[in-house]
Amino acid sequence: MTQDVSVQSLTAAQLAEATGGRLVGDPSVRVSAFAPLDRAGPDELSFLAKLQYAPVLASTRAGVVLVSPELEATPGTPRARIVVAKPYESMLALVPRFYRPVVRTPGIDPSAHVGRGAVLGRDVCIGPGAVIEDGARIGDRTWVGPHAVIGALAVVGDDCQFHAHAVVYPQSEIGHRVIVHSGAAIGSDGFGYVSHTVDGRFVHEKIPHVGRAIIGDDVEIGANSCIDRGSVDDTVVGAGTKIDNLVHIGHNARVGRLCLLVAQCGVSGSSRLEDGVVLAGQVGVSGHLTIGAGAKIGAQGGVISNVPAGESWSGYPARPHRESLRASAALLKLAGMMKRLEQLLERDTP
């Protein structure tokens, strides 16, 4: 496995041609990497897309800056500016021009274990210490990284990536082009117990989990995230959904297509997120709820009731965003009101 970090340097003129932008300044300036405005050096490319960051342009050392038309005249020192409609998107489009992807040589490392009846597709790469358990099926060009585990009878599609120590539990199903980052676990048992007395002793008896975890095409799952298998039904994550680090999806939950789940979210068992739902950081969703298509939940929102499609909710308990803002504003005023009330009581007390 090899990786070349930097491919080449590009001139401002070449960058303008690649982005379809208008060049202002020295066309011969060369850059070979990206950096934010406040850290960029003379051989690095940066961008300015929002007015709030305009003051930073005056002190940046960046050699070339992509700027939006409305910020083109912002005072600053870059030797070249490239005026484009969407600077951030243009910068992302330039990434392949600077960096090569990781190159992995197909093959099975001698320290890897491939179980009986496992089926490996064409040009797979199985890394050091990886484990492919009995009966698992791995699609073409899929990479299983160091010490990653694909469980017995699991099915994995083509062009997937499993980073170090990722674990796919038995009988899980993974679609095509799925990326699973280090430490993520797919298909572990859900948190389900029956609390009762057995032979005079109170116990939490484990509920067997026989459902599957099913991950659609083009899903990305962040480091140390956990997606539980279903108890009787399946846990499903729809195609194109992106899951950040440290996210937990409980048993029997259904996450639709093209959803975004930001870090430290928790989706309780049997809840349903319809297509296009966005959960900001640390959102908690209680069990057996439905969040409608296209709805957005603000950071640290606590969802304890169904959310209609297309609405934006926030707060705890989560409610429509404007209502939540009014409630927060009223709470902030309460301290001042209490202080004035105490002053009145002190004045009227003999």
N, C-alpha and C positions, 0 to 999 in steps of 0.2 A: 504494500500500500504506500503510495507516494502522494505528496501534495506540493504544488508550486504556488507560493503565496501571491507573488506579483508577476504578471505576464509581461507588461510593457508600460512605458510611459506614453502619454498622448499629448499632442499640442492642443492649445485652445481652438485652433482652426479645425482640427479633427473632431473635437468634442462638439463644436457648433454644427458641423456637418452631420454628426451622428444623432444629435437631438433635434435637428431642424430649427435651431435657435439662431438669434442674431448676435453676432460677435461685436463687442465693444472693447477696444484695447489691443494689446499686443497678441497677434495670432501665433507667435512662436513660443509662448510660455508652455512649458511641459509640466505635467503632473502625473503622479504614479500611484496615488492612493486617495482615499476619502477621509475627511475629518470634519467635526463640527466647527463652526466659525471661530469659537473662542480657543480652539486648540490647533487649528490647521496651520501648517507651515508652507513655505514658498513652493514646495513640490507637491502640494495636496489640493484637491478639489473640495469645495464646500457649496452650500446653497443657502439662499435667503428667500423664504416664502411667506413670512408673517411679519407684520409691522412691528410687533413687540420685540423682535430680535434685530431690528434695523440699527439700533445704536452700536451693536457688536461689530457691525461691518466697518466702523471707523477705526477699530484697532486690530482687526483680523490680519493675519500674515498669510492667508490663503493665496495661492498663485492664481487660481481661477474660481469664480463664484457663479453659480447658476442663480439668476434672479427673475422674479416675476415682473411683468411690464410695469405694474404700478409702483414697484420699488426700484426701478432701474436707476433713478437719479439719486438714490440714497448716498450720502457722503461716505467714502471708504477708500481703502488703499490697494485693493487687488489690481494686479497688472492686467487682468482681463475679466470681463463679465460676459456671460452668455444669457441673453434674455429669452426665456421660455415661458409658456403659459403656466406650466405646473412644475416648478423646480424640483420638488421632492420626487415626483414620479419620474422625471427625466434622469435624476441621479440614480434611482433604482435600475432604470433601463441600461445604465452604463456599467453596472457591476460586472457583467460577463466580459466586458472589454478589458477589465483590469485583473480579474481573478479567475484562475482555473478552478473547476470543481475538483474535489478529491478523486484521485484515480485509484481504483481498487482492482487488483488482478483477480480474475475468477479462479476459484479453487477452494479446497478444504484444508485448513491448517491441520497439521499432524496432531495437535493437541485437542482438536474438536472431537465431539462424540456425535455420531449419527446413528440413531436407533434402527431397529429392525423394521422393515417395511416403509421407512421414510422415503418420500419421493422428492428429489431435488430437480428443479428446472434447469434450463440452459444458462450457463455463465453466472451461476450463483457464486457468492463469496462468503465462506463460513470462517469467521475469525478465530483467534486463539482462545481455547477454553469454552467455546460456544457449545451448546447442547441442543441437538435436534432429537426429540424423543420419538418413540415408536409410532409409526403410522402418520407422522406429520407430513404435510405437503407444502413445498416451498416453490413459489413461482419463479419465472425467468428473471435473471439479473437482480435478484434480491440479495441484499447484504445483511448478514447477521453478525453483529460486532462481537468484540471480546466478551466472553462470559455471559452473553445473552442466551436466553432459553426459549425455545419454541416447544410447547407442550405436546403431549401425545394426541394424535388425531386432529391437531389444529390445522387450519387451512390458511395459507398466506398467499397473496396475489403476486403479480409481477412488479418489479421495480420498487420494492419496499426497502426501507432502511431501519434497522434495529440497532441503536447505539448500545454501548457497553452496559451490561447488567440489566437491560430491558427484559421483561418476562411476559411471555404469552402463555396463559394457562391452557390446560388440555381442552380440546373441542372448541376453542374460540375460532372465529372466522375474521380474517383481515382482508380487506379489499386490495386494489391495486394502488401503487404510488403512495402508500402510507408511510409516514415517518414517525418513529417511536423513539423518544429520547431516553437518555440514561436513567435507570432506576424506575421507569414506569412499569406498572403492572396491569395487565389486561386479563380479565376473567377470574380474578380472585373471588372467593366466597363473599356474598353480601353479609351485612350485619343484621342477622335475623335470629331471634331466640324466642322460645316460649318459657315464660317464668311460671313455675308451678312447684308443687310439692311431690316428691317421689320417695316412697318408703319413709315418710316422715321427715325428709330433708328437703329444704327449699333449694331449687337449682334453676339455672338458666340453661334450658336444653336447646342445643343448636338445631335450627331448621335446615334440612338438607337443601343444597342448591344444585339443581340439575339443569337449569337453563344455560344459555350460552351468552357470551359477549360477542356482538357482531359489529365490526367497524367498516364503514363504507369507504369508497374510493377517495383518494386525495385528502384524507384526514391527517392532521399532524397532532401528536400528543406530546406534551411537554414533559420535562424531567420530573420524576417522582410523582407523577399523577397516577391515580388509580381508578380503574373502571371495573366495577364488580359484575360478575356473571348474574344472570337471573336466577330467581328461586325456582319458579316453574316456567314463567315466561322468559323471553330473552331481553337482555339489555342491548340497546341499539344506538349507534352514533351514525348519523347520516353523512352522505358524501359531501366533501368540501368543508366540513366543520373543522375549526382550529381550536385546540385546547392548550392553554398555557401551562406553566409549571405548577405543581402542587394543587391540582384540581381533583376533586373526588366526585365520581358519578355513581350513585347507589344502584342496588339491584332492581331490575325491571324498569329502569328509567328509559325514556325514549328521547333522544336528542335529534332534532331534525337536520335538514341540509343547510349548509352554509351558516351555521351558528358560530359565534365567537364567545369563548369562555375564558375570562382573564384569571390571573393567578389567584389561588386560594379560594376559589369558588367551591361550593358544595351543593350538589343536587341530590336530594333525598330519594329514597326508593319509590318507584312507581309514578314519579312525576314525569310530565311530558313537556318538552320544549319544542314548539313547532318551528318551521323553517325560518331562518334568518334572525333568530333571537340573539341578543347580545347581553351577556352578564358581565358587568364590570368587576373589578377586583374585590374579593372577599364577600361576594353576594352569597347568601344562603337561601336555598329553596326548600321549603318544607315538603313532606311527602304527599303523594296522590293529588298534585296540583297540575294545572295546565297554564303555560305561558304562551299566549297566542303568537301567531306568525309576525315577525318583524318587531316585536316588543323589545324594549331596552330597560334594563334595571341598573340604576346607579350604584356606585361603589358602596360596599357595606350594607346594601339593601337587604332587608329580611323579608322574604316573600312568604306570607302565610295564607294567601287567598289567590284565586285564579286571577290572571292578568289578561285583559282583552288584547286582541291583536293590534299591533301598531302603536300601542301607548308606551309612554316613558314613565316609569315609576322609580321611586327612591325612598330612602329612610327606613326606619323600623318602628312599627310594622310598615312594610312598603305600601305606598299609596301613590296616586298620580303626582308627578313631580312638582307641579305648581302648588298643590295642596301640601306636600311635604315641606316645601320652602316656607309657606305661610306658617305651618306649625312650628318649624324651627325658629322663625323670626319671633313668634309669640313667646316661645320658651326663653329666648334671649332677653326679651323685655321683662320677663317675670321677676328676675333678680332686682332690677331697678324699681319695679312696682312694690316689691316686698320691702325694700329699703325705705321708700317714701312712706309706706304704711306704718312701719315701725317708728319713724320720726313723728308722724302724726299721733300715734298712741303715746309716745313719750311726752309730747307737748301737752296732751290732754290729761295726762295722769297727774293727780295732785301730789 
